[in-house]
């Protein structure tokens, strides 16, 4: 089992999304999705506020690094920060939680949201956009939006966020294998090794 803490608007979750699914499928292990309030997690961890960094750092982290990994992972990106990146992130994360609460495999849906934001500049805070994206992935988008706005979905979102904070998560994506934490999609080779080691026990 791979525990997967991330946000539906995360660049590096998008870049690692397909590779994570492939690792899990090859190993025959499940992925436990835990969409979280990334902004609160970063604030609680007293991690970097990227607005406080210089232009050179942000250009490298959100420019060069994304472009390099996008080419390596063959995951197309817009070439700029998505227009709506600063918008509210609760609705898309709760949409994923709503689908998961119905027992559905949300890996494909998560990838569709991440890809739409970073490749197509989609506004993930816009309900009609989310409905169309969920429909395109074979889900009932309207039903998921309704479920995403319930106290039950919001409670799971809050629990995921609190759990992330309690387990010292400070960014997205973060993976756990048998309690061992791996931060960043550039650590997926280590995640794969950990999964393989677990299988040999």
C-alpha positions in Angstrom: 0.0 0.0 0.0 1.1 3.5 -0.9 -0.4 6.4 1.1 -0.5 9.4 -1.1 -0.9 13.0 0.3 -1.4 15.6 -2.4 -3.5 18.5 -3.6 -5.5 18.5 -6.9 -3.7 21.7 -8.0 -0.1 20.5 -7.3 2.4 20.7 -10.2 4.6 18.0 -8.9 1.7 15.7 -8.1 0.7 16.0 -11.7 4.2 15.3 -12.9 4.4 12.1 -10.8 0.8 11.0 -11.2 1.2 8.6 -14.2 4.5 7.1 -12.8 2.9 6.5 -9.4 0.0 4.6 -11.0 2.4 2.5 -13.0 4.5 1.7 -9.9 1.4 0.6 -8.0 0.1 -1.5 -10.9 3.4 -3.3 -11.5 3.8 -4.1 -7.8 0.1 -5.0 -7.4 -0.3 -2.6 -4.5 -3.1 -0.1 -3.8 -2.8 3.6 -3.5 -4.6 5.3 -0.6 -5.4 8.8 -1.8 -5.5 11.5 0.8 -6.2 14.9 -0.8 -5.3 17.6 1.7 -5.3 21.4 2.2 -1.8 21.9 0.9 -1.7 25.6 1.8 -2.5 24.9 5.4 -0.1 22.0 5.6 2.7 24.2 4.3 1.8 27.0 6.7 1.7 24.6 9.7 5.0 23.1 8.8 6.4 26.6 8.5 7.6 25.6 5.1 8.6 28.0 2.3 6.1 30.7 1.4 7.1 31.0 -2.2 6.0 34.6 -2.4 8.8 35.4 0.0 11.5 33.9 -2.3 13.3 35.8 -4.9 12.5 35.7 -8.6 15.4 33.5 -9.4 14.3 30.8 -7.0 10.7 30.8 -8.1 11.8 30.8 -11.8 13.9 27.7 -11.1 11.4 25.9 -8.9 8.2 26.7 -10.8 9.8 27.1 -14.2 13.0 25.1 -15.0 12.2 22.2 -12.7 8.7 21.8 -13.9 9.8 22.0 -17.6 12.6 19.4 -17.0 10.3 17.0 -15.3 7.5 17.5 -17.7 9.8 16.6 -20.6 11.2 13.6 -18.6 7.8 12.3 -17.6 6.2 13.2 -21.0 3.6 15.2 -19.2 2.8 18.4 -21.2 2.5 21.7 -19.2 1.3 25.2 -20.1 4.7 26.8 -19.9 3.5 29.2 -17.2 1.9 29.3 -13.8 -1.8 28.3 -14.4 -4.0 31.4 -14.5 -6.3 30.2 -11.7 -3.6 28.6 -9.4 -4.4 30.9 -6.5 -8.1 30.1 -6.4 -9.7 28.0 -3.7 -8.5 24.4 -3.7 -11.2 22.8 -1.4 -13.8 21.9 -4.1 -11.5 19.8 -6.4 -10.0 18.0 -3.4 -13.4 17.3 -1.9 -14.6 16.1 -5.4 -11.9 13.4 -5.2 -12.9 12.5 -1.7 -16.5 12.2 -2.8 -15.6 9.8 -5.5 -13.4 7.8 -3.2 -16.2 7.6 -0.6 -18.3 5.9 -3.1 -15.7 3.2 -3.5 -14.5 4.4 -6.8 -10.8 4.2 -7.9 -9.9 7.9 -8.2 -6.5 7.6 -9.7 -7.7 8.4 -13.2 -9.9 11.2 -12.0 -7.1 12.8 -9.9 -4.8 12.7 -13.0 -7.5 14.3 -15.2 -7.8 17.2 -12.7 -4.1 17.7 -12.3 -3.5 17.5 -16.0 -6.3 19.9 -16.8 -4.9 22.5 -14.4 -1.3 22.3 -15.5 -1.7 21.4 -19.2 -4.9 23.2 -20.1 -5.0 26.0 -17.6 -8.3 24.8 -16.2 -9.9 26.6 -13.2 -10.4 23.8 -10.6 -12.4 26.1 -8.4 -15.1 26.3 -11.1 -17.9 23.8 -10.6 -18.9 23.5 -14.3 -15.3 22.9 -15.2 -15.0 20.1 -12.6 -18.3 18.5 -13.7 -17.0 18.4 -17.3 -13.7 17.0 -16.2 -15.3 14.3 -14.0 -17.7 13.4 -16.8 -14.8 13.0 -19.2 -13.2 10.5 -16.8 -16.3 8.4 -16.7 -17.8 9.8 -13.5 -21.1 11.5 -12.8 -19.7 15.0 -12.4 -22.9 16.7 -11.1 -23.4 14.0 -8.4 -19.8 14.3 -7.3 -20.0 18.1 -7.0 -23.1 17.8 -4.8 -21.3 15.2 -2.7 -18.1 17.3 -2.5 -20.1 20.1 -0.9 -21.4 17.9 2.0 -20.2 18.1 5.6 -19.0 14.4 5.2 -16.6 15.2 2.4 -15.4 18.3 4.1 -14.8 16.3 7.3 -12.6 13.8 5.5 -10.7 16.7 3.9 -10.1 18.1 7.3 -9.0 14.8 8.7 -6.6 14.2 5.8 -5.1 17.7 6.5 -4.7 17.1 10.2 -3.1 13.7 9.6 -0.7 15.2 7.1 0.3 17.8 9.7 0.6 15.2 12.4 2.9 13.1 10.2 5.2 16.0 9.3 4.1 16.3 5.7 5.2 19.6 4.3 4.5 19.5 0.6 2.8 17.7 -2.3 3.1 15.0 -3.3 4.2 13.0 -0.3 4.1 9.2 -0.2 4.4 6.8 2.6 5.3 3.1 2.3 5.1 1.2 5.6 5.4 4.5 7.5 8.5 5.7 5.6 8.0 9.1 4.1 9.1 10.2 0.6 8.5 13.8 -0.4 8.3 14.8 -4.1 7.7 13.0 -7.3 11.4 13.0 -7.9 11.6 10.3 -5.1 9.4 7.9 -6.9 12.3 5.6 -7.7 12.8 5.3 -3.9 9.1 4.6 -3.5 9.3 1.8 -6.0 12.3 0.3 -4.2 10.4 0.5 -0.9 7.4 -1.3 -2.4 9.7 -4.0 -3.8 11.4 -4.5 -0.4 8.1 -4.8 1.3 7.1 -7.5 -1.2 10.2 -9.5 -0.3 9.4 -9.7 3.4 
